[in-house]
């Protein structure tokens, strides 16, 4: 999986550099994994603004402007919260593109409505368009997080296509 992720980061770099764009991330369940994957590539500072690791709801509100009402009504693991995270990260960083990830990596924390492995994503672009997606990944905590990082990078690539 690491090789696949590294290849996606290289593709992302090529596409962003060709456009003169920058990207940022808002991460919850991945705990900075997207940022770590991106910064493994030398020269990523030319197109990567940074990442907001907002694990708590309080920081989602304070750092990214996620509304308390959205958190209360939809829950932290929701496409609605991921969307507000992505928009907030894009705007605060002044980036052209952002990805947000919020999910339940496990082994605990799941419910019948939101099981372990459920991860919500949102990708926000400079043109104000937002793509959202919810995935259900299998495996242990590490596996879920790796799959979420991989999927987040793919969403960014898809948005650039």
N, CA, C and O of each residue as an XYZ file, in Angstrom:
644
protein
N       0.826     -1.209      0.000
C       0.000      0.000      0.000
C       0.858      1.254      0.000
O       0.501      2.254     -0.624
N       1.992      1.205      0.701
C       2.869      2.380      0.769
C       3.355      2.796     -0.614
O       3.444      3.988     -0.907
N       3.668      1.825     -1.462
C       4.133      2.129     -2.811
C       3.026      2.785     -3.625
O       3.280      3.728     -4.374
N       1.812      2.297     -3.484
C       0.660      2.870     -4.195
C       0.448      4.315     -3.748
O       0.220      5.201     -4.571
N       0.525      4.541     -2.452
C       0.362      5.891     -1.901
C       1.464      6.807     -2.433
O       1.186      7.933     -2.846
N       2.702      6.336     -2.426
C       3.823      7.149     -2.910
C       3.636      7.511     -4.386
O       3.936      8.634     -4.791
N       3.149      6.581     -5.175
C       2.914      6.850     -6.600
C       1.813      7.902     -6.782
O       1.904      8.757     -7.663
N       0.788      7.831     -5.953
C      -0.291      8.825     -6.042
C       0.213     10.209     -5.645
O      -0.185     11.209     -6.243
N       1.077     10.274     -4.653
C       1.652     11.560     -4.247
C       2.461     12.148     -5.403
O       2.380     13.350     -5.656
N       3.223     11.341     -6.092
C       3.999     11.823     -7.238
C       3.087     12.348     -8.344
O       3.367     13.388     -8.940
N       2.003     11.635     -8.616
C       1.033     12.091     -9.621
C       0.392     13.399     -9.201
O       0.202     14.302    -10.016
N       0.059     13.493     -7.918
C      -0.536     14.707     -7.380
C       0.423     15.885     -7.546
O       0.018     16.970     -7.964
N       1.682     15.666     -7.221
C       2.691     16.722     -7.361
C       2.762     17.205     -8.801
O       2.758     18.410     -9.050
N       2.826     16.283     -9.744
C       2.908     16.656    -11.160
C       1.722     17.511    -11.583
O       1.888     18.533    -12.250
N       0.518     17.085    -11.189
C      -0.685     17.800    -11.613
C      -0.803     19.170    -10.955
O      -1.195     20.140    -11.603
N      -0.470     19.249     -9.685
C      -0.552     20.537     -8.994
C       0.501     21.510     -9.517
O       0.205     22.684     -9.739
N       1.717     21.032     -9.713
C       2.781     21.892    -10.230
C       2.453     22.386    -11.640
O       2.737     23.535    -11.978
N       1.865     21.529    -12.449
C       1.499     21.928    -13.812
C       0.462     23.053    -13.805
O       0.440     23.889    -14.709
N      -0.396     23.068    -12.780
C      -1.421     24.106    -12.663
C      -0.965     25.309    -11.842
O      -1.589     26.369    -11.883
N       0.119     25.140    -11.101
C       0.544     26.186    -10.184
C      -0.365     26.270     -8.967
O      -0.536     27.342     -8.385
N      -0.948     25.142     -8.585
C      -1.891     25.080     -7.469
C      -1.220     24.545     -6.210
O      -0.147     23.942     -6.250
N      -1.907     24.795     -5.077
C      -1.494     24.226     -3.797
C      -2.643     23.432     -3.210
O      -3.803     23.603     -3.584
N      -2.287     22.552     -2.273
C      -3.269     21.689     -1.620
C      -3.041     21.714     -0.119
O      -1.933     21.960      0.355
N      -4.103     21.456      0.611
C      -4.040     21.314      2.063
C      -4.945     20.162      2.465
O      -5.730     19.666      1.657
N      -4.830     19.738      3.721
C      -5.653     18.642      4.222
C      -6.187     18.970      5.605
O      -5.556     19.678      6.390
N      -7.374     18.433      5.878
C      -7.962     18.477      7.219
C      -8.190     17.019      7.605
O      -9.013     16.328      7.004
N      -7.464     16.569      8.597
C      -7.478     15.149      8.935
C      -7.970     14.911     10.354
O      -7.627     15.640     11.284
N      -8.770     13.887     10.490
C      -9.178     13.443     11.809
C      -8.667     12.023     12.027
O      -7.622     11.849     12.654
N      -9.365     11.005     11.534
C      -8.981      9.617     11.825
C      -7.633      9.219     11.249
O      -7.026      8.260     11.726
N      -7.150      9.924     10.241
C      -5.839      9.606      9.664
C      -4.693     10.248     10.441
O      -3.530      9.918     10.206
N      -4.998     11.146     11.347
C      -4.004     11.689     12.265
C      -2.766     12.295     11.628
O      -1.679     12.221     12.201
N      -2.911     12.885     10.467
C      -1.771     13.484      9.794
C      -1.116     12.564      8.774
O      -0.064     12.896      8.227
N      -1.723     11.419      8.515
C      -1.160     10.454      7.572
C      -1.076     10.970      6.148
O      -0.141     10.633      5.422
N      -2.042     11.784      5.738
C      -1.992     12.364      4.400
C      -0.791     13.308      4.324
O      -0.022     13.266      3.363
N      -0.636     14.148      5.329
C       0.492     15.080      5.353
C       1.816     14.338      5.371
O       2.758     14.730      4.682
N       1.896     13.280      6.147
C       3.136     12.511      6.212
C       3.451     11.896      4.857
O       4.601     11.915      4.416
N       2.447     11.355      4.201
C       2.654     10.744      2.887
C       3.120     11.772      1.866
O       4.016     11.503      1.066
N       2.509     12.945      1.901
C       2.873     13.997      0.956
C       4.290     14.493      1.207
O       5.065     14.677      0.269
N       4.624     14.708      2.474
C       5.932     15.285      2.778
C       7.073     14.272      2.680
O       8.234     14.640      2.857
N       6.767     13.019      2.405
C       7.809     12.039      2.084
C       8.472     12.393      0.759
O       9.618     12.019      0.509
N       7.744     13.118     -0.090
C       8.259     13.505     -1.396
C       9.031     14.815     -1.267
O       8.466     15.841     -0.886
N      10.301     14.777     -1.579
C      11.124     15.983     -1.530
C      10.550     17.038     -2.477
O      10.145     16.729     -3.598
N      10.522     18.264     -2.016
C      10.009     19.359     -2.830
C       8.521     19.605     -2.673
O       7.968     20.485     -3.333
N       7.868     18.849     -1.816
C       6.416     19.007     -1.647
C       6.038     20.379     -1.090
O       4.882     20.789     -1.195
N       6.993     21.086     -0.503
C       6.676     22.423      0.019
C       6.298     23.393     -1.090
O       5.739     24.455     -0.815
N       6.592     23.050     -2.333
C       6.226     23.911     -3.457
C       4.730     23.878     -3.756
O       4.204     24.776     -4.414
N       4.037     22.827     -3.264
C       2.616     22.695     -3.590
C       1.748     22.244     -2.415
O       0.525     22.192     -2.545
N       2.348     21.922     -1.286
C       1.593     21.473     -0.106
C       1.660     22.537      0.973
O       2.736     22.856      1.478
N       0.499     23.086      1.323
C       0.424     24.132      2.356
C       0.583     23.576      3.763
O       1.163     24.234      4.627
N       0.075     22.375      4.003
C       0.114     21.781      5.331
C      -1.179     21.052      5.618
O      -2.054     20.936      4.760
N      -1.284     20.561      6.850
C      -2.449     19.768      7.238
C      -2.930     20.188      8.618
O      -2.136     20.510      9.503
N      -4.219     20.178      8.775
C      -4.856     20.446     10.062
C      -5.308     19.111     10.630
O      -6.198     18.467     10.075
N      -4.702     18.693     11.733
C      -5.135     17.461     12.386
C      -6.094     17.871     13.497
O      -5.687     18.248     14.596
N      -7.373     17.785     13.175
C      -8.415     18.223     14.106
C      -9.166     16.987     14.590
O     -10.211     16.616     14.056
N      -8.610     16.378     15.598
C      -9.171     15.141     16.128
C     -10.415     15.417     16.975
O     -11.376     14.650     16.936
N     -10.396     16.489     17.724
C     -11.546     16.810     18.582
C     -12.529     17.722     17.842
O     -12.163     18.457     16.925
N     -13.777     17.647     18.272
C     -14.796     18.536     17.703
C     -14.459     19.995     17.992
O     -14.702     20.870     17.160
N     -13.903     20.253     19.166
C     -13.548     21.619     19.545
C     -12.569     22.219     18.543
O     -12.733     23.366     18.126
N     -11.554     21.454     18.153
C     -10.592     21.967     17.180
C     -11.177     22.055     15.776
O     -10.791     22.925     14.995
N     -12.104     21.162     15.452
C     -12.784     21.284     14.149
C     -13.486     22.639     14.074
O     -13.462     23.302     13.036
N     -14.106     23.041     15.171
C     -14.785     24.337     15.227
C     -13.773     25.491     15.215
O     -13.893     26.410     14.405
N     -12.783     25.447     16.107
C     -11.844     26.558     16.276
C     -10.914     26.761     15.084
O     -10.691     27.896     14.664
N     -10.378     25.698     14.545
C      -9.378     25.818     13.481
C      -9.981     25.894     12.090
O      -9.449     26.570     11.209
N     -11.096     25.194     11.894
C     -11.635     25.062     10.544
C     -13.004     25.706     10.349
O     -13.506     25.772      9.228
N     -13.607     26.180     11.438
C     -14.907     26.830     11.316
C     -16.076     25.895     11.139
O     -17.138     26.320     10.685
N     -15.912     24.621     11.489
C     -17.038     23.688     11.430
C     -18.068     24.152     12.454
O     -17.717     24.461     13.593
N     -19.305     24.201     12.064
C     -20.337     24.718     12.969
C     -20.727     23.676     14.015
O     -20.784     22.478     13.736
N     -20.992     24.164     15.216
C     -21.444     23.292     16.304
C     -22.749     22.616     15.920
O     -22.982     21.464     16.285
N     -23.594     23.316     15.195
C     -24.877     22.744     14.783
C     -24.665     21.546     13.863
O     -25.347     20.530     13.998
N     -23.734     21.660     12.940
C     -23.464     20.534     12.032
C     -22.897     19.357     12.813
O     -23.290     18.213     12.582
N     -21.981     19.626     13.733
C     -21.424     18.557     14.559
C     -22.514     17.883     15.385
O     -22.545     16.657     15.490
N     -23.405     18.677     15.970
C     -24.475     18.112     16.793
C     -25.501     17.351     15.971
O     -25.959     16.283     16.380
N     -25.864     17.889     14.820
C     -26.924     17.285     14.016
C     -26.459     16.098     13.191
O     -27.198     15.127     13.030
N     -25.240     16.165     12.666
C     -24.766     15.115     11.757
C     -23.719     14.198     12.382
O     -23.532     13.068     11.930
N     -23.038     14.677     13.416
C     -21.962     13.913     14.026
C     -20.652     14.182     13.322
O     -20.636     14.540     12.144
N     -19.558     14.012     14.032
C     -18.235     14.309     13.482
C     -17.929     13.452     12.253
O     -17.270     13.908     11.319
N     -18.406     12.221     12.261
C     -18.182     11.346     11.125
C     -19.402     11.443     10.211
O     -20.365     10.686     10.329
N     -19.318     12.404      9.300
C     -20.413     12.653      8.355
C     -19.871     13.425      7.167
O     -18.861     14.121      7.272
N     -20.540     13.298      6.049
C     -20.142     14.058      4.874
C     -20.328     15.552      5.107
O     -19.587     16.364      4.552
N     -21.310     15.918      5.921
C     -21.551     17.334      6.207
C     -20.372     17.951      6.952
O     -19.917     19.042      6.607
N     -19.881     17.258      7.965
C     -18.725     17.765      8.714
C     -17.479     17.732      7.844
O     -16.695     18.681      7.861
N     -17.279     16.665      7.086
C     -16.115     16.596      6.199
C     -16.136     17.760      5.203
O     -15.092     18.335      4.892
N     -17.316     18.099      4.710
C     -17.436     19.227      3.775
C     -17.018     20.527      4.437
O     -16.249     21.294      3.857
N     -17.511     20.789      5.642
C     -17.126     22.023      6.340
C     -15.639     22.024      6.686
O     -15.001     23.077      6.674
N     -15.087     20.860      6.992
C     -13.646     20.762      7.249
C     -12.853     21.111      5.993
O     -11.881     21.863      6.054
N     -13.274     20.561      4.857
C     -12.553     20.795      3.599
C     -12.612     22.261      3.191
O     -11.603     22.834      2.781
N     -13.780     22.864      3.300
C     -13.932     24.276      2.948
C     -13.120     25.149      3.903
O     -12.439     26.083      3.478
N     -13.198     24.837      5.189
C     -12.443     25.603      6.178
C     -10.948     25.504      5.955
O     -10.245     26.513      6.009
N     -10.451     24.297      5.705
C      -9.015     24.115      5.473
C      -8.575     24.861      4.222
O      -7.548     25.540      4.225
N      -9.358     24.731      3.149
C      -9.014     25.427      1.899
C      -8.923     26.930      2.133
O      -7.977     27.580      1.689
N      -9.906     27.470      2.828
C      -9.973     28.913      3.027
C      -8.899     29.419      3.996
O      -8.263     30.440      3.734
N      -8.696     28.717      5.103
C      -7.701     29.150      6.085
C      -6.298     29.077      5.489
O      -5.485     29.975      5.708
N      -6.010     28.024      4.742
C      -4.680     27.854      4.156
C      -4.486     28.688      2.898
O      -3.354     28.914      2.470
N      -5.579     29.144      2.308
C      -5.476     29.851      1.047
C      -5.056     28.929     -0.084
O      -4.412     29.358     -1.041
N      -5.420     27.669      0.033
C      -5.047     26.669     -0.967
C      -6.084     26.620     -2.087
O      -7.208     27.101     -1.946
N      -5.673     26.030     -3.190
C      -6.568     25.857     -4.331
C      -7.435     24.611     -4.189
O      -8.506     24.518     -4.789
N      -6.972     23.669     -3.403
C      -7.626     22.375     -3.280
C      -7.420     21.851     -1.867
O      -6.370     22.066     -1.262
N      -8.427     21.164     -1.348
C      -8.282     20.563     -0.023
C      -8.995     19.227      0.034
O      -9.913     18.950     -0.738
N      -8.545     18.412      0.968
C      -9.189     17.130      1.252
C      -9.429     17.064      2.748
O      -8.584     17.477      3.542
N     -10.590     16.539      3.130
C     -10.911     16.347      4.545
C     -11.320     14.902      4.764
O     -11.957     14.278      3.915
N     -10.936     14.386      5.927
C     -11.186     12.988      6.272
C     -11.654     12.922      7.712
O     -11.015     13.475      8.607
N     -12.779     12.239      7.935
C     -13.262     12.001      9.285
C     -13.892     10.612      9.317
O     -14.768     10.301      8.510
N     -13.445      9.788     10.247
C     -13.970      8.436     10.248
C     -13.750      7.714     11.558
O     -13.288      8.289     12.543
N     -14.093      6.437     11.542
C     -13.964      5.574     12.715
C     -12.985      4.462     12.357
O     -13.343      3.495     11.685
N     -11.754      4.612     12.811
C     -10.702      3.661     12.454
C     -10.722      2.413     13.335
O     -10.169      1.380     12.956
N     -11.355      2.498     14.506
C     -11.469      1.337     15.382
C     -10.279      1.194     16.317
O      -9.404      2.059     16.327
N     -10.225      0.149     17.083
C     -11.168     -0.965     17.036
C     -12.519     -0.665     17.677
O     -13.494     -1.366     17.406
N     -12.595      0.358     18.517
C     -13.865      0.726     19.132
C     -14.437      1.963     18.481
O     -13.890      2.477     17.506
N     -15.553      2.441     19.033
C     -16.150      3.683     18.593
C     -17.246      3.549     17.567
O     -17.944      4.521     17.276
N     -17.410      2.374     17.018
C     -18.438      2.189     16.002
C     -19.818      1.997     16.607
O     -19.950      1.606     17.767
N     -20.829      2.271     15.825
C     -22.227      2.051     16.183
C     -22.892      1.334     15.012
O     -22.283      1.221     13.948
N     -24.113      0.851     15.173
C     -24.787      0.228     14.030
C     -24.939      1.179     12.834
O     -24.848      0.747     11.685
N     -25.169      2.469     13.101
C     -25.320      3.449     12.024
C     -23.984      3.896     11.442
O     -23.886      4.221     10.259
N     -22.962      3.907     12.286
C     -21.627      4.347     11.874
C     -20.605      3.325     12.376
O     -19.990      3.504     13.426
N     -20.439      2.250     11.599
C     -19.560      1.169     12.050
C     -18.072      1.505     11.913
O     -17.685      2.428     11.196
N     -17.260      0.731     12.617
C     -15.818      0.830     12.457
C     -15.496      0.609     10.976
O     -16.025     -0.302     10.340
N     -14.631      1.450     10.453
C     -14.266      1.377      9.045
C     -14.982      2.400      8.189
O     -14.632      2.581      7.022
N     -15.991      3.080      8.752
C     -16.708      4.127      8.008
C     -15.860      5.396      8.010
O     -15.471      5.893      9.067
N     -15.582      5.907      6.826
C     -14.782      7.119      6.699
C     -15.457      8.045      5.686
O     -15.807      7.629      4.581
N     -15.634      9.309      6.083
C     -16.252     10.316      5.225
C     -15.168     11.252      4.701
O     -14.261     11.655      5.429
N     -15.286     11.581      3.430
C     -14.320     12.431      2.736
C     -15.033     13.596      2.078
O     -16.195     13.494      1.686
N     -14.317     14.704      1.964
C     -14.785     15.831      1.145
C     -13.563     16.479      0.523
O     -12.516     16.622      1.155
N     -13.723     16.864     -0.722
C     -12.663     17.531     -1.469
C     -13.228     18.857     -1.959
O     -14.230     18.881     -2.674
N     -12.585     19.965     -1.574
C     -13.065     21.297     -1.949
C     -12.059     21.954     -2.878
O     -10.854     21.943     -2.628
N     -12.583     22.528     -3.957
C     -11.749     23.134     -4.990
C     -11.900     24.647     -4.975
O     -12.871     25.180     -4.438
N     -10.949     25.320     -5.558
C     -10.945     26.783     -5.621
C     -12.176     27.336     -6.333
O     -12.568     28.474     -6.078
N     -12.801     26.547     -7.228
C     -14.001     27.003     -7.942
C     -15.270     26.839     -7.106
O     -16.377     27.017     -7.613
N     -15.109     26.501     -5.823
C     -16.189     26.330     -4.851
C     -16.901     24.987     -4.966
O     -17.830     24.720     -4.204
N     -16.485     24.133     -5.908
C     -17.111     22.809     -6.005
C     -16.583     21.919     -4.883
O     -15.429     22.026     -4.466
N     -17.460     21.041     -4.410
C     -17.105     20.105     -3.349
C     -17.597     18.709     -3.743
O     -18.743     18.535     -4.158
N     -16.713     17.726     -3.606
C     -17.074     16.329     -3.823
C     -17.057     15.640     -2.473
O     -16.153     15.862     -1.667
N     -18.054     14.806     -2.226
C     -18.133     14.078     -0.959
C     -18.267     12.593     -1.235
O     -18.778     12.183     -2.278
N     -17.803     11.794     -0.290
C     -17.933     10.355     -0.432
C     -17.779      9.704      0.932
O     -17.001     10.165      1.767
N     -18.520      8.637      1.150
C     -18.372      7.824      2.355
C     -17.952      6.433      1.924
O     -18.540      5.849      1.014
N     -16.928      5.905      2.586
C     -16.424      4.570      2.291
C     -16.482      3.714      3.553
O     -16.477      4.220      4.676
N     -16.535      2.423      3.335
C     -16.529      1.455      4.432
C     -15.345      0.525      4.198
O     -15.382     -0.339      3.322
N     -14.301      0.709      4.989
C     -13.076     -0.055      4.823
C     -13.041     -1.232      5.791
O     -13.671     -1.209      6.849
N     -12.301     -2.245      5.410
C     -12.142     -3.459      6.216
C     -10.757     -3.481      6.848
O      -9.843     -2.794      6.393
N     -10.617     -4.272      7.895
C      -9.306     -4.482      8.502
C      -9.188     -3.830      9.859
O     -10.160     -3.316     10.413
N      -7.965     -3.863     10.385
C      -7.708     -3.276     11.696
C      -7.495     -1.763     11.556
O      -7.604     -1.215     10.459
N      -7.196     -1.108     12.649
C      -7.035      0.345     12.677
C      -6.008      0.822     11.631
O      -6.263      1.775     10.895
N      -4.873      0.163     11.575
C      -3.836      0.538     10.617
C      -4.353      0.398      9.187
O      -4.147      1.287      8.361
N      -5.017     -0.703      8.899
C      -5.542     -0.943      7.553
C      -6.554      0.122      7.146
O      -6.511      0.637      6.029
N      -7.463      0.446      8.059
C      -8.490      1.459      7.762
C      -7.826      2.797      7.476
O      -8.198      3.484      6.525
N      -6.854      3.169      8.287
C      -6.182      4.449      8.095
C      -5.407      4.487      6.777
O      -5.435      5.499      6.077
N      -4.719      3.406      6.433
C      -3.975      3.360      5.174
C      -4.921      3.450      3.973
O      -4.636      4.157      3.005
N      -6.032      2.740      4.040
C      -7.010      2.803      2.959
C      -7.609      4.207      2.845
O      -7.884      4.682      1.743
N      -7.808      4.861      3.980
C      -8.357      6.226      3.967
C      -7.363      7.203      3.343
O      -7.761      8.074      2.570
N      -6.088      7.073      3.665
C      -5.061      7.938      3.071
C      -5.026      7.722      1.560
O      -5.010      8.685      0.793
N      -5.015      6.481      1.141
C      -4.993      6.150     -0.272
C      -6.217      6.729     -0.985
O      -6.099      7.303     -2.067
N      -7.371      6.575     -0.380
C      -8.600      7.078     -0.996
C      -8.606      8.608     -1.065
O      -9.063      9.186     -2.051
N      -8.103      9.253     -0.026
C      -8.046     10.716     -0.009
C      -7.181     11.225     -1.158
O      -7.556     12.176     -1.845
N      -6.043     10.606     -1.367
C      -5.163     11.007     -2.466
C      -5.834     10.770     -3.815
O      -5.694     11.580     -4.731
N      -6.561      9.662     -3.937
C      -7.266      9.386     -5.187
C      -8.358     10.422     -5.442
O      -8.567     10.837     -6.582
N      -9.051     10.838     -4.390
C     -10.078     11.879     -4.559
C      -9.467     13.174     -5.067
O     -10.043     13.840     -5.928
N      -8.303     13.533     -4.538
C      -7.616     14.733     -5.018
C      -7.255     14.601     -6.498
O      -7.449     15.531     -7.280
N      -6.731     13.439     -6.868
C      -6.387     13.215     -8.269
C      -7.617     13.268     -9.168
O      -7.574     13.830    -10.263
N      -8.709     12.680     -8.699
C      -9.951     12.695     -9.477
C     -10.451     14.118     -9.665
O     -10.947     14.470    -10.735
N     -10.322     14.938     -8.627
C     -10.783     16.323     -8.707
C      -9.959     17.119     -9.720
O     -10.472     18.040    -10.355
N      -8.699     16.766     -9.866
C      -7.817     17.449    -10.799
C      -8.001     16.968    -12.243
O      -7.559     17.635    -13.179
N      -8.642     15.830    -12.422
C      -8.830     15.266    -13.780
C      -9.881     16.015    -14.558
O     -10.159     15.674    -15.708
